[in-house]
Amino acid sequence: MYGTAKYQLPAGGKSRTSESIWLGLARMLSLGMSFVLAAILSRYMTVDGYGTYRQVLYVYTTLLTFFAFGLPQCYSYFLSVRPVNEGRSIIKKLNSLFIFIGALFSLLLFFGSDLIADILKNRQLAESLRWFAPTPMLMMPIIGIEGILVVYKQAHLVFIYVLLSKIFTISCVLAAVYVSGASAVNAIIGLVLAYAMTSFVGFRLMYRPFKDIAVLQSCISIKDIFSYSIPVFNASVYGFIIGSSGIYGFVFGSASQFFVSRYFGVAEFAQFANGFMELPFAGVIIAVIASVMLPEFSRMYAAGTAKEEYILLWNRTVFQSASLIYPISIFCFIFAEDIITCLYGPKYGIASDLFRIITIINIARILPYRPIMFALGKGKLFADIHLFTAVLVVGLDIACVNFFPSVTGIALISTGTTLLCLYLLMMSVSKMLGTNVGSLMPWRKLGILLVCSLCSGLASKTATTIFGTATHGMSLGLGGIVFILGYGCLSYLAGIRYSHFITQILSILKLK
């Protein structure tokens, strides 16, 4: 029904590449500024205090997966297949759901704070959660702003929105900590104040694409919305358990974080939260691609596009994402200790091993499975694969904490099951498109990227060893220069060109 409607964009729509770049810049900005805040708090708060602060964010993100019920993806799907005149009506229906759900979520955080603190074995967590309780009411009604602006090709506004919201966040949190003391409660109070301002700006921005456009009531019902969201919700829950639900800000919400928090204590949780994270922005890049590709795949499916076209688009997308992810990932793997110490200080240096472990995932996380599988009506298969790996990771984590308790073991289990999940998804997509894995993936190009990255990384590490560096910062500086020069030369000789990315970035910046 919805795939046959004519899709109408306001005049002056931009290319997919331009939108991808703006969205990528927005998410990298978000992640980068989140790292800045985390780095400051890590240095000025005690390990236990910082761990409590991160536990609050972990609890919120975990519960958000359930309370969101797959509804955020509905913005991208329904807006992409319905006329723009119906956009305001669709958004109002979805927002009304989120206002109600957000109120229930806030009540749960406030009245369930003591129970949650007992489960995670941190009594200091309860007070922080009560102060944090207004957050769902503030943030859930604007949860779809990114999807809305991307569909109507106004991703540059996402960048502006993220910039403003992160400035609010850093300013409010640091002000609260500076004025009242570096405690978890004070940091949370500053965070909630920032969310209040962010919510106000978001409400104004999410209806901007419909300015001067006649309003038409949409026939999409609540039943239609939940029919689409339930498979998305199932996959999100399972993916969240194994940590594969994507990145916006920090990566939280895996079962691994629960087991570390409950069985190893708040200090170990702080180390795990800072170390077991995807610094190379792989998740950001893939999330950007998925956000832009879902409307594209949906329109291709509605138009009856041949599967060969899917394969061509898939191959281009995989190579473009890998050309960014591989070199950054290899550099971060080799210089993990320097990166973690520079970011969070010497008291978090042991988290570097965890950082190396999770970085391995990025070799395989170059594939936007979600958009094509849901566009082709295979949401249930996507969910089933995540269910299998979710059950597996929980079982292995239980065995780990009972028979060979180790935070490193938890990290290895999470990484291994995520890689398994990605492999199963790749096999499923190849069968859906009637091809083999060899045709689905540009293996030769990926191999060249990996070789260039490894050679450059080894050269940069050798340089820092030969010349010696007095600080971790100097090691990163020298290593980074050698890596960039080495990779630039090797990739050029291998025929890999980045001029397309640079041209696109310069063009859209000049346009704005």
C-alpha positions in Angstrom: 0.0 0.0 0.0 2.6 2.5 1.1 5.2 1.6 -1.5 3.0 2.8 -4.4 2.6 6.4 -3.3 4.6 9.0 -5.2 7.4 10.4 -3.1 7.7 14.2 -3.3 10.7 16.2 -2.1 10.8 20.0 -1.7 12.7 21.7 -4.5 16.5 21.8 -4.2 17.0 18.3 -3.0 20.7 17.2 -2.6 22.5 14.1 -3.6 22.8 11.0 -1.5 26.5 11.6 -1.1 26.1 15.1 0.1 23.5 14.0 2.7 25.8 11.2 3.8 28.6 13.6 4.4 26.5 16.0 6.4 25.1 13.2 8.5 28.6 11.7 8.9 30.0 15.1 10.0 27.1 15.4 12.5 27.6 12.1 14.1 31.4 12.4 14.2 30.9 15.8 15.9 28.6 14.2 18.4 31.0 11.4 19.1 34.0 13.6 19.3 32.4 16.1 21.7 31.1 13.2 23.8 34.7 12.0 24.0 35.8 15.5 25.1 33.2 15.5 27.9 34.1 12.0 29.0 37.8 12.8 28.9 37.3 15.9 31.2 35.1 14.0 33.6 37.4 11.0 33.7 40.3 13.3 34.9 38.4 15.3 37.5 36.0 12.7 38.9 36.9 9.7 41.0 36.8 6.3 39.1 33.8 5.3 41.2 32.0 8.6 40.6 32.7 8.5 36.9 31.5 4.9 36.8 28.2 5.8 38.4 27.7 8.6 35.8 28.3 6.1 33.0 26.0 3.6 34.7 23.2 6.2 34.5 23.7 6.6 30.8 23.9 2.8 30.4 20.6 2.3 32.2 18.9 5.0 30.1 20.2 3.6 26.8 19.3 0.0 27.7 15.7 0.9 28.7 15.4 3.2 25.7 15.8 0.3 23.4 12.7 -1.3 24.9 10.6 1.9 25.3 11.3 3.1 21.8 9.7 -0.1 20.5 11.3 0.3 17.0 9.3 3.5 16.4 12.2 5.9 15.5 12.8 4.0 12.3 9.2 4.6 11.3 10.0 8.2 10.6 12.4 7.3 7.8 10.2 4.6 6.4 6.8 6.2 6.3 8.1 9.7 5.4 10.1 8.2 2.5 7.1 6.4 0.8 4.3 9.0 1.5 3.8 12.5 -0.1 5.5 15.3 1.7 2.1 16.9 2.3 1.4 14.0 4.8 4.7 14.5 6.6 3.4 16.8 9.4 0.5 14.5 10.1 2.7 11.4 10.3 5.2 13.1 12.6 2.3 14.3 15.0 1.0 10.7 15.2 4.5 9.4 16.1 5.2 12.2 18.5 2.0 11.6 20.4 3.1 8.0 21.0 6.5 9.2 22.2 5.1 11.7 24.6 3.0 9.0 26.3 5.9 6.5 26.3 8.4 9.1 27.6 6.1 9.8 30.6 6.0 6.1 31.5 9.7 5.8 31.1 10.4 8.8 33.4 8.1 7.3 36.1 10.0 4.0 35.9 13.4 5.7 36.3 12.2 7.7 39.3 10.3 5.1 41.2 12.5 2.2 40.2 15.8 3.8 40.9 16.4 1.8 44.1 15.7 -1.5 42.4 18.0 -0.7 39.5 20.7 0.3 41.9 20.4 -3.0 43.8 20.5 -5.0 40.5 23.8 -3.2 39.5 25.1 -3.4 43.1 25.8 0.4 43.3 23.7 2.2 46.0 25.1 5.6 44.8 23.3 5.0 41.5 19.7 5.5 42.9 20.0 9.3 43.6 21.6 10.0 40.2 18.8 8.1 38.5 16.1 10.1 40.3 17.7 13.4 39.1 18.0 11.9 35.6 14.3 10.8 35.5 12.9 13.8 33.5 15.2 12.9 30.5 12.8 10.6 28.7 10.0 13.1 28.7 12.4 15.7 27.3 14.2 13.6 24.7 11.8 10.9 23.4 9.4 13.3 21.6 12.3 14.6 19.4 13.9 11.2 18.9 13.0 11.1 15.2 14.5 14.5 14.2 17.5 13.0 12.4 15.3 10.6 10.3 13.0 13.5 9.4 15.7 15.8 8.2 17.5 13.1 6.3 14.4 12.0 4.4 13.8 15.5 3.2 17.5 16.0 2.4 18.2 18.6 5.0 21.0 16.7 6.8 23.0 19.9 7.1 20.4 20.9 9.8 21.2 17.7 11.7 24.8 19.0 11.9 23.7 22.4 13.2 21.4 20.7 15.7 24.1 18.3 17.0 26.5 21.2 17.3 24.1 23.3 19.4 23.0 20.4 21.6 26.6 19.3 22.3 27.6 22.8 23.2 24.7 22.9 25.6 25.6 19.6 27.1 29.3 20.3 27.7 28.6 23.8 29.0 25.9 22.7 31.4 27.7 19.6 32.7 31.0 21.3 33.3 29.3 24.3 34.9 27.4 22.1 37.3 30.5 20.1 38.2 32.6 23.3 38.6 30.1 25.1 40.8 28.8 22.3 42.9 31.6 19.7 42.8 32.7 16.8 40.7 30.1 14.2 41.7 27.9 12.0 39.6 24.7 13.7 40.8 26.0 17.2 39.8 27.1 15.9 36.4 23.6 14.4 35.9 21.9 17.7 36.9 23.9 19.6 34.3 23.0 16.9 31.7 19.3 17.2 32.3 19.4 21.0 32.0 21.1 20.6 28.7 18.5 18.1 27.5 15.8 20.7 28.3 17.3 23.2 26.0 18.0 20.6 23.3 14.4 19.5 23.4 13.2 23.0 22.8 15.4 23.5 19.8 14.5 20.0 18.5 10.8 20.7 18.5 11.3 23.8 16.4 13.5 22.1 14.0 11.6 18.8 13.2 8.8 20.7 11.5 11.0 22.9 9.4 10.8 20.7 6.2 7.1 21.4 6.0 7.2 25.2 6.0 4.9 26.6 3.4 3.7 23.1 2.4 -0.1 22.3 2.5 -1.0 19.8 5.2 -2.7 16.6 4.2 -4.0 14.1 6.8 -2.3 10.8 6.5 -4.3 7.6 6.4 -1.5 5.7 8.2 -2.9 4.3 11.4 -1.3 3.3 14.7 -1.7 -0.3 13.6 0.3 0.3 10.5 3.0 2.0 12.5 3.4 -0.9 14.9 3.2 -3.5 12.1 6.4 -2.0 10.8 8.0 -1.2 14.2 7.7 -4.6 15.8 10.2 -6.4 13.6 12.6 -3.4 14.0 12.0 -3.6 17.7 12.8 -7.3 17.9 16.0 -6.8 16.0 17.0 -3.8 18.0 16.6 -5.7 21.3 18.7 -8.6 20.2 21.2 -6.4 18.5 21.4 -4.3 21.6 22.3 -7.3 23.7 25.4 -8.1 21.6 26.3 -4.4 21.1 25.4 -4.2 17.4 22.6 -1.7 17.4 24.8 1.1 16.1 26.3 4.3 17.5 24.9 7.8 18.3 27.1 9.2 20.9 28.8 6.5 22.9 28.1 2.8 22.4 26.2 1.6 25.4 23.7 -1.1 26.1 25.3 -4.5 25.6 24.8 -7.4 27.9 28.5 -7.3 28.5 28.2 -4.0 30.3 25.5 -5.5 32.6 27.7 -8.4 33.6 30.7 -6.2 34.1 28.7 -3.7 36.2 27.0 -6.3 38.4 29.9 -8.8 38.9 33.0 -6.7 38.7 32.0 -3.4 40.4 31.6 0.2 39.4 35.4 0.9 39.1 35.8 -2.0 36.6 32.7 -0.7 34.8 34.3 2.7 34.4 37.4 1.0 32.8 35.2 -1.1 30.6 33.0 1.9 29.5 36.0 3.9 28.5 38.0 1.1 26.9 35.4 -1.1 25.2 34.2 1.5 22.6 34.5 2.0 18.9 36.7 5.1 18.7 37.4 4.7 14.9 33.9 5.9 14.1 33.0 2.7 12.3 29.6 2.6 13.9 29.0 6.2 13.0 29.9 5.7 9.3 27.7 2.6 9.1 24.8 4.3 10.9 25.1 7.2 8.4 25.0 4.8 5.5 22.1 2.9 6.9 20.1 6.1 7.5 20.6 7.3 4.0 20.3 3.8 2.3 17.0 2.8 4.0 14.9 5.3 2.0 16.9 4.5 -1.1 16.4 0.7 -0.8 12.7 1.2 0.1 12.2 3.3 -3.1 14.1 0.7 -5.2 11.9 -2.1 -3.8 8.7 -0.1 -4.5 9.8 0.5 -8.0 10.6 -3.2 -8.6 14.3 -2.6 -9.2 16.3 -5.6 -10.4 18.5 -7.3 -7.8 21.6 -6.6 -9.8 21.1 -2.9 -9.0 21.0 -3.8 -5.3 24.3 -5.6 -5.6 26.0 -2.7 -7.4 24.8 -0.2 -4.8 25.9 -2.6 -2.1 29.4 -3.0 -3.5 29.9 0.7 -3.8 28.6 1.3 -0.3 30.9 -1.4 1.2 34.0 -0.1 -0.4 33.3 3.6 0.5 32.8 2.7 4.1 35.8 0.4 4.3 38.1 3.1 2.7 37.4 5.2 5.8 37.0 2.6 8.5 40.1 0.4 7.7 42.9 2.9 8.0 41.5 4.5 11.1 40.8 1.1 12.8 44.4 -0.2 12.1 45.9 3.0 13.5 43.8 2.9 16.6 44.6 -0.8 17.2 48.3 -0.2 17.0 48.3 3.0 19.1 45.5 1.9 21.6 47.5 2.6 24.8 48.5 6.1 23.6 45.0 6.9 22.6 43.3 5.8 25.9 45.9 7.4 28.1 45.7 10.7 26.3 41.9 10.7 26.4 41.3 9.6 30.0 44.6 9.8 31.9 47.0 7.2 33.2 44.4 5.7 35.6 42.5 4.3 32.6 45.6 2.9 30.8 44.6 -0.7 31.4 41.5 -0.1 29.3 43.7 -0.2 26.1 43.5 -3.9 25.8 39.7 -3.7 25.8 40.0 -1.0 23.1 42.1 -3.3 20.9 39.7 -6.1 21.2 36.6 -4.2 20.1 38.5 -2.5 17.3 38.8 -5.9 15.6 35.1 -5.7 14.9 35.6 -2.9 12.5 37.2 -5.1 9.9 33.8 -6.7 9.4 31.5 -3.8 10.4 31.5 -2.2 6.9 28.1 -3.6 5.8 24.7 -1.8 6.1 22.6 -5.0 6.6 19.6 -3.4 8.2 18.4 -1.1 5.3 18.5 -3.7 2.6 17.0 -6.5 4.7 14.1 -4.4 5.9 13.6 -2.9 2.5 13.2 -6.4 1.0 10.8 -7.5 3.7 13.3 -9.6 5.6 13.0 -7.9 9.0 12.1 -11.2 10.7 15.2 -12.9 9.4 17.3 -10.0 10.6 15.7 -10.3 14.0 16.1 -14.1 14.2 19.8 -13.9 13.5 20.2 -11.4 16.3 18.1 -13.6 18.6 20.5 -16.5 18.0 23.6 -14.5 18.7 21.9 -12.7 21.7 21.1 -16.0 23.4 24.7 -17.2 22.6 26.4 -14.1 24.1 24.3 -14.2 27.3 25.0 -17.9 27.8 28.7 -17.4 27.3 28.8 -14.3 29.6 27.1 -16.3 32.4 29.7 -19.1 31.9 32.5 -16.5 32.0 31.5 -14.8 35.3 30.9 -18.2 37.0 33.9 -20.2 35.8 36.6 -17.9 34.6 35.7 -14.4 35.7 37.5 -11.8 33.6 36.6 -8.5 32.1 38.8 -9.3 29.1 36.9 -12.6 28.7 33.6 -10.6 28.6 35.1 -8.4 25.9 36.3 -11.3 23.8 32.9 -13.0 24.0 31.1 -9.8 22.9 33.5 -9.3 20.0 33.4 -12.9 18.8 29.6 -13.1 18.9 29.3 -9.8 17.0 31.6 -11.1 14.3 29.5 -14.3 14.1 26.3 -12.2 13.7 27.8 -10.1 10.9 28.9 -13.3 9.1 25.4 -14.8 9.3 23.9 -11.5 8.0 26.3 -11.5 5.1 25.4 -15.0 4.1 21.6 -14.2 4.4 21.9 -11.1 2.2 23.8 -13.0 -0.5 21.0 -15.6 -0.6 18.4 -12.9 -0.8 20.1 -11.4 -3.8 20.6 -14.7 -5.5 24.4 -14.4 -5.5 27.4 -15.8 -3.6 29.5 -14.0 -1.0 32.3 -13.6 -3.5 30.1 -11.5 -5.8 28.6 -9.6 -2.9 31.8 -8.2 -1.6 34.7 -6.4 -3.4 37.2 -8.7 -1.8 40.2 -7.6 -3.8 39.6 -3.9 -3.1 39.1 -4.6 0.6 42.3 -6.6 0.7 44.3 -3.7 -0.8 42.8 -1.3 1.7 43.8 -3.6 4.6 47.4 -4.2 3.3 47.9 -0.4 2.8 46.6 0.2 6.3 48.7 -2.5 8.0 51.9 -1.4 6.3 51.4 2.2 7.2 50.5 1.2 10.8 53.7 -0.9 11.2 55.8 1.9 9.7 54.4 4.5 12.1 54.9 2.3 15.1 58.5 1.5 14.0 59.2 5.2 13.7 58.0 6.0 17.2 60.2 3.1 18.5 63.3 4.2 16.6 63.1 7.9 17.4 61.6 7.5 20.9 58.8 9.7 22.4 58.7 11.2 25.8 54.9 11.3 26.1 51.9 9.4 24.8 50.8 12.6 23.0 54.2 12.8 21.2 53.9 9.2 20.2 50.4 9.8 18.7 51.7 12.9 16.9 54.7 11.3 15.3 52.9 8.0 14.6 49.9 9.9 13.0 52.2 11.9 10.7 54.1 8.8 9.5 50.8 6.9 9.1 49.1 9.6 7.0 52.1 10.0 4.8 52.6 6.3 4.4 49.0 5.5 3.8 48.6 8.4 1.4 51.4 7.1 -0.8 50.4 3.5 -0.7 46.8 4.1 -1.3 47.6 6.4 -4.3 49.9 3.8 -5.8 47.2 1.2 -5.3 44.7 3.3 -7.2 42.6 4.3 -4.3 41.3 7.9 -4.6 39.8 10.0 -1.9 39.3 13.0 -4.1 35.6 12.2 -4.3 35.1 12.6 -0.6 37.1 15.8 -0.4 35.3 17.3 -3.4 31.9 16.6 -1.9 32.9 18.0 1.5 34.3 21.2 0.0 31.3 21.6 -2.3 28.6 21.4 0.4 30.6 23.6 2.7 30.9 26.2 -0.1 27.2 25.8 -0.8 26.3 26.6 2.8 
